[in-house]
Amino acid sequence: MGAAFPLALSKKIKDNKVPFNLILQIFKRGLLLCFFAIVIQHIRPNVLSATPDVFTWLIALLGFALLFLIFWRFPESISKNVGLGLRATGWIGIVLLLALVTYPDGSGFKMSRFDIIIAVLAEVSVFGSLIWLFTRKNWMLRLGIMALVVAIRLSHNSGEGFVKDLAMLQPSGWVVNVHFLKYLLIVLPGTIAGDIIVKMMKTDSQVIIDTFNEYKVNATFLAVFMVGFIALSLITLYNRWVWQGFIGGIALCTASWVILREMKGGYYDILKEVFKWGVFWFILGFMLEPFEGGIKKDHSTISYYFLTSGLALFFIIFASIVIDFFRKKSYLGLLIDSGQNPMIAYAGGGNIITPIIGIFGIQTLINAWFTTPFLGFLRGFLFTLALAYVVKLFTRYKIFWRS
């Protein structure tokens, strides 16, 4: 998300001035994502019923279809009036559905029932976009804002203080919550990466063609090392081999830099810039790892924000080498198609794949067969792969959801 802000918003800035309607669009997008967070949680099969049946799965599919009408970016072949009619049908339908459905605890629609991940993304999409707009030429100011977010994050978790008192004024069950702003510590490093990617898109690709044979081995090792950072972090931190992971990470940083510094040209200079930021966040994440009892996603620790930001930058380098250097975009096609359609990808698992395998009785067979840890992993892999291909189908036919 953070990396996407410079790519999407820079095109809408005219004469170096931020138009007011762009600010309104940012808030509108945030509100739509809040709406999506609330609705998607209300129409998930496992939320609708503790023991989903055919009726439950049909309700889940109906909810997806109504969201489709709300968020689908209609093609030009559909007239404006028809598009407005379909959109209105979606809004009216989803309101009626949420008003009529009853949940296992006997309750109906509740504002406090929302998807936490989408709620977080809604909030940081607004604040992250605004921060990027007004610091787009000043990375130091952006880093300073990150320092303030760290201060708020630490004070909020402390035993007392006015920052904690102010945060407590807002009930924790709200879809918009001050506490979610801590995830700006992932989004804002992403905006720096996005600024660099914008520069990369403007570089002359001829340098890659001219140096392909010379740097082919270097690029191969560099791609392997970038994936190596991710594997190393997962294995060592999961097993609590923290100092071993840190030493291994420093070794990978050194080896990667030895390769990168030999590669000359505008494109490679951009890779070096991404790599330096990746190393910074990676090392900072490891240095903070002992704080708060070790790295965790839930409840998220400060080391989690920075370390995952570093790993994300390393993956950007890996993807760039595969796509731009080796021209093998198809190798990452499933990821690219899902990335272009993230809302369908997020909703599709619970509201397309799960209802379909439930209606056709496949879910019962899966529960009976996939009973060991390895088979559980295989089940998750196959489920994700099926979802990726469904999203790929939507993307290839240029069917997109947009907030």
Protein Blocks (a to p, Z undefined) as FASTA:
>chain_A
ZZmmmmmmmmmpgghiacfklmmmmmmmmmmmmmmmmmmmmmgfklmpmbdcfklmmmmm
mmmmmmmmmmpccdfklcfklmmmmmmmmmmmmmmmmmmpccfkopacdfklccfklmmm
mmmmmmmmmmmmmmmmomklmmmmmmmmmmmmmmmmmmbdjklmmmmmpcfkbfbdfklm
mmmmmmmmmmmmmmmmmmmmmpcfklmmmmmmmmmmmmmmmmmmmmmmmmmmmmmmmnop
mklmmmmmmmmmmmmmmmmmmpgcjklmmmmmmmmmmmmmmmmmmmmmmgghiaafbdcd
fklmmmmmmmmmmmmmmmmmmmmmnopmklmmmmmmmmmmmmlmmmmmmmmmmmmmmmno
mmmmmmmmmmcfklmmmmmmmmmmmmmmmmmmmmmnopacdZZ
